């Protein structure tokens, strides 16, 4: 089954590890793809990517997660 993870394009690319609230204070990132969270549905990953982009003002891409 395919899963999708998010990459935040900051000074160095970081994977999204968690997203807990709407203010941005509950957003955690990681350098390790193994620690990244992922979603089964592309639509859900896309919704979270838009949210992260709005809150943190960074570009976010959706990648197929390695399982």
C-alpha positions in Angstrom: 0.0 0.0 0.0 1.3 3.5 -0.9 1.8 6.0 1.8 2.7 9.7 1.5 5.0 11.9 3.6 5.8 15.6 3.6 9.1 17.4 3.0 9.4 21.0 4.2 11.8 22.9 2.0 13.6 25.0 4.6 17.4 25.8 4.8 17.8 22.0 4.6 14.9 19.7 3.7 13.1 18.3 6.7 10.4 15.7 7.0 7.2 16.3 8.9 7.2 14.2 12.0 4.0 15.5 13.7 1.3 18.2 13.4 -0.8 18.6 16.5 -2.6 22.0 16.4 -3.5 24.9 14.1 -1.0 27.5 15.5 2.2 25.8 14.3 3.4 25.2 17.9 2.6 21.5 17.5 4.6 20.9 14.3 7.6 18.7 14.7 10.2 17.9 11.9 13.0 15.4 11.5 15.9 14.9 9.2 15.3 11.1 9.2 12.8 9.7 6.7 12.3 6.8 9.1 10.8 9.2 11.7 8.5 11.0 9.3 4.7 10.6 9.7 2.8 9.4 6.6 -0.7 9.1 5.3 -2.5 6.5 3.2 -4.6 9.0 1.3 -2.9 11.5 -0.9 -5.8 13.9 -0.2 -5.0 13.9 3.5 -1.3 14.5 2.9 -2.3 17.4 0.5 -4.5 19.0 3.1 -1.8 18.8 5.8 0.8 20.2 3.3 -1.5 23.2 2.6 -1.9 23.8 6.3 1.9 23.6 6.9 2.5 26.0 4.0 0.0 28.5 5.5 1.3 28.3 9.0 5.1 28.2 8.5 5.3 30.0 5.1 7.5 27.3 3.6 7.2 25.2 0.4 6.1 21.6 1.1 6.2 18.7 -1.2 4.4 15.3 -1.0 6.6 12.3 -1.4 5.9 8.6 -1.7 6.9 7.2 1.7 9.3 4.3 1.9 7.7 1.5 3.9 
